[in-house]
Amino acid sequence: VCGVVAGENYRFGYRASGDASELVRLCEEYGIGAYIISSVMDKKQDSGKRDSKDRGQVSSTRVRQALAAGDMRYVSELLGRAHRLILRVRARDVPSERRISVPRSSLLNLPPGNGIYKACLLLVGDHEPSIPCSLVVDTSNIHVEAEDLRLCNSDWSQEFRLLGVEFG
């Protein structure tokens, strides 16, 4: 380990007694670089109830809450980029030339709340064009619908493919 990166409000140790300045001191003592990053503040800051620790900073909790609410525009604002859902897909999950259906257990990251999401992009590979699609999230499955999945020249003979769905 040659360095540590932490947020300005980082706490550690017994009963969170250590703070960022203590971390810097310890790192200097052991010859390790310490880099303290300022909090990124949420410009919206009207996200409902806040606990005593919430000073309006962007956090994974805030992103998860926005995802659960299906507010993809807010998720993008918090992340500073579009959210990309990653799916592990098998050939049998592609029943037609227009639809991919996978169980929620095939997700590699957190999906938005149940609902229909239009204006998404299906990302199949690094060298293939993105495909406009819509996404349906329900309690047990994720369904990706596109005009024509044949546009992606993917090799579906592999046991698994990783696909991305980027929210517009």
C-alpha positions, 0 to 999 in steps of 0.5 A: 500500500502506497497511499490512502484516499478518504473523504473529509468526513471519514471516521475509523477506529473504536467508536469511530474515534479517528478522523481524517486529520488523525488518518493523515498523521498516522499515514505520515508516521508510517510513510504512506501518502494520505489524500483527503477529498472534499465532499461532493455536495448534492445540488438538489438537497431536497431529498427528504428526511436527513439524519444528523450525519447528512449535510447534503453530501452525495453518498451511496445511500442517496444514490440507492434511494434515488435508484429505488424511487426510479429517479434516473435523472437524479441518479445521473446528477448524483453520479455525474454520469449515466447509471449503467446496469450490468446484466449477466446474460445467457443465450437462453435469456434471448428468446426473440430478436427483440427481447432479453429477459433475465432473472434479477439474480443475473444483475451485477449491480443495483437496478432502479425501482420496478417500472418501465424505463424508456430511452435507454441504450443497450451496450453489448461490446466495446466495438459494437454500436449501442442499441436504443432500448427500453427496460422493464424492471419487475419483482423477479425479472429484468426485460430489455426490449429493442427494435432488433437485437440482431443489430448486435453481432454478439457471439451468443455461443459463450456461456455468459455475456455481460451486457450494459443498459445505460439510462438516458 
